[in-house]
Amino acid sequence: MVKQRFPEAEDRMFNRVFICMKCGGRKKGDLIKVRAGKVKCRKCKSKQLRPIHKEHK
């Protein structure tokens, strides 16, 4: 059974949230800045970030 999610919670958890490809750290930022390489991971200083998945695979 899937729980209902509120739109406010969806935005807070998934909107503008990116995951580091090296260490798995989370970072909030704008998509344009992430694609331009201006946003770095807090932990490992990597610029390789991906959007967070909304569903578990």
C-alpha positions as CSV (number, residue, x, y, z in Angstrom):
1,M,0.0,0.0,0.0
2,V,1.4,3.4,-1.0
3,K,1.0,6.3,1.4
4,Q,-0.4,9.6,0.2
5,R,2.1,12.3,0.1
6,F,1.3,16.0,0.5
7,P,2.5,18.4,-2.2
8,E,4.4,20.5,0.3
9,A,6.3,17.4,1.5
10,E,7.1,16.3,-2.1
11,D,8.6,19.8,-2.8
12,R,10.6,19.7,0.3
13,M,12.0,16.2,-0.2
14,F,12.5,16.1,-4.0
15,N,12.5,19.6,-5.5
16,R,16.0,21.0,-6.1
17,V,17.6,18.1,-4.2
18,F,20.7,16.5,-5.7
19,I,22.9,13.5,-4.7
20,C,26.6,13.3,-5.1
21,M,27.8,10.5,-7.4
22,K,30.9,9.8,-5.3
23,C,29.9,10.0,-1.6
24,G,26.1,10.1,-1.6
25,G,25.8,13.4,0.1
26,R,22.7,15.6,-0.4
27,K,22.7,19.1,-1.6
28,K,20.0,21.6,-2.5
29,G,20.6,23.9,-5.5
30,D,19.3,25.2,-8.8
31,L,19.3,22.8,-11.8
32,I,20.9,25.4,-14.0
33,K,23.8,25.9,-11.6
34,V,24.3,22.2,-11.1
35,R,24.5,21.6,-14.8
36,A,26.9,24.4,-15.2
37,G,29.2,22.8,-12.6
38,K,28.9,25.7,-10.1
39,V,27.6,23.6,-7.2
40,K,29.9,21.3,-5.3
41,C,29.3,18.6,-2.7
42,R,29.8,19.6,0.9
43,K,31.6,16.5,1.9
44,C,34.0,15.6,-1.0
45,K,33.9,18.8,-3.1
46,S,32.9,16.8,-6.2
47,K,30.9,18.5,-9.0
48,Q,29.2,15.3,-10.1
49,L,25.6,15.6,-8.9
50,R,22.5,13.8,-10.0
51,P,18.8,14.5,-9.2
52,I,17.3,12.5,-6.4
53,H,15.0,9.5,-7.4
54,K,11.4,9.9,-6.3
55,E,10.8,6.2,-6.2
56,H,12.9,3.3,-4.9
57,K,13.9,0.9,-7.5
